[in-house]
Amino acid sequence: PVFQIACHHFARSFEPVCLSGLFNMSDSLSSPSVTSGAGGWSPLDSDHYQWLQVDLGSRKQVSSVATQGRYSSSDWTTRYRLLYSDTGRNWKPYHQDGNIWAFSGNSNSESSVRHELQPGIVARFLRLVPLDWSEEGRIGLRIEVYGCSYWAGVINFDGLGVISYRFKVKKMKIIKDVIALRFKTSESEGVILHGEGQQGDYITLELRMAKLLMQINLGSNQYGSILGHTSVTTGSLLDDNHWHSVVIERYRRNVNFTLDRHTQHFRTNGEFDHLDLDYELSFGGMPYSGKPVGAGRKNFKGCMESINYNGDNITDLARRKKIDTSSFRNLSFFCVETHSFPVFFNATSFLQLPGRANHDTLSVSFQFRTWNPEGLLLFSNLDDGTLEISLEDSKVGVHLNLTQETGNQRVDLSSGESVYSFIQKLYDMLE
């Protein structure tokens, strides 16, 4: 079924508006309810801090977005960005051609401009962020969103449980594989799937340093003259807690390895064509010590959906208890959202939190990553000075400035120095 969300009956507002979608069985922007509808969204301030948010009620497959200006006015949006989210907290900008995409909008208040999303997206929440608007008026917007219902079996992996898909026969001599799944996680390490055979064959897909690593071996001989191990890495920053799709297609030694529509083609090393696996293929971790990666690898922690292996729907089999899920304490068929999510800072943005009066201690912890060698990470005023944590020449520096009767004192600590050294410096300063 096709859905249409028409968002147009809004008065001028003083703040960003959050909307619930109105579902109509229509796929035409020229429907009377839209083009003849009065009103539209127009914030009090026309600046780059405004946005319009739509709640679709549940995750939907969104295929296109159309916009108009505010009805019978000089208010319209000429260019905008589109963000989307499952939760309404962790947002992802829409990408096209490898770039964060800016959509062209309207040149008047009445004509409609529709954009097909290539690729389409799956989301519950959409957020339109105006970039440019009418020079004759202000930001104005009416929108419609087109798409269809979306359902996919989801499994929440807690970092302990593993799904074991056992073969109908003890040993499988496989010449062709098609493995497809989607995952999202905030962890940078974790085994997504693994299978191995007693003859030394194996296949492993895992996150390592937030990149996707595939290892496969179709066979090596005991003399070392034939080495079949093949390792391929793709993607980066995959621990962003957004959905990523993976497809592995293998025929003999030829492999297509696709992550988020970007495909790598390669041939496995060695001379063998078959993947000989024993007993089972596991999803979410390694139930036994695997030969290619050994013990100590972390299990996957996060969510997977639409898991398919050679035509079998693994998610559905797990739901119907047709495969082994006994290692899970509590198997959940919904995605347990994390309480923390990443925040992006540009060169001018910052986060300001209220201080705590009448406290003589300060405790701060956070994780960060950046390509920049310099930058201020944290600054706080103290009762008797200031605290700074910054990146300096790719090293973390802590600077404590204290105001005393004898004058200002400063203590510096850079990454690589011991905490004892910092305490000794502080003690010497207070002497």
Summary of the structure (lengths in Angstrom):
residues: 431
radius of gyration: 27.2
end to end distance: 75.8
largest distance: 81.8
contacts: 1259
relative contact order: 0.12
helix: 5%
strand: 48%
